Amino acid sequence: MANLTRRGFIAVSIAAGTARHLPQIAAKTGGRRILTLVYDKSLNAMRAVERLVP
C-alpha cells in the first residue's frame, strides 16, 4: 500500500464508502449522473467525482 497521510486515508475511505452506496441511492432517486475528474491535493492524484442531477 502507498504511504498515506491521515488526511489521504480519510479521503480514500470516504470515497470507497460513497462508491459502495451511490448506486443504491441513484436507483431510488433516478436522474442523470455526471462524472467529473478533479485533482485532489491530499492524494496528489486525480479522482472521479460523480454527481446526480434530477
Secondary structure as UniProt FT lines:
FT   HELIX           6..29
FT   STRAND          32..40
FT   TURN            41..44
FT   STRAND          45..53
//
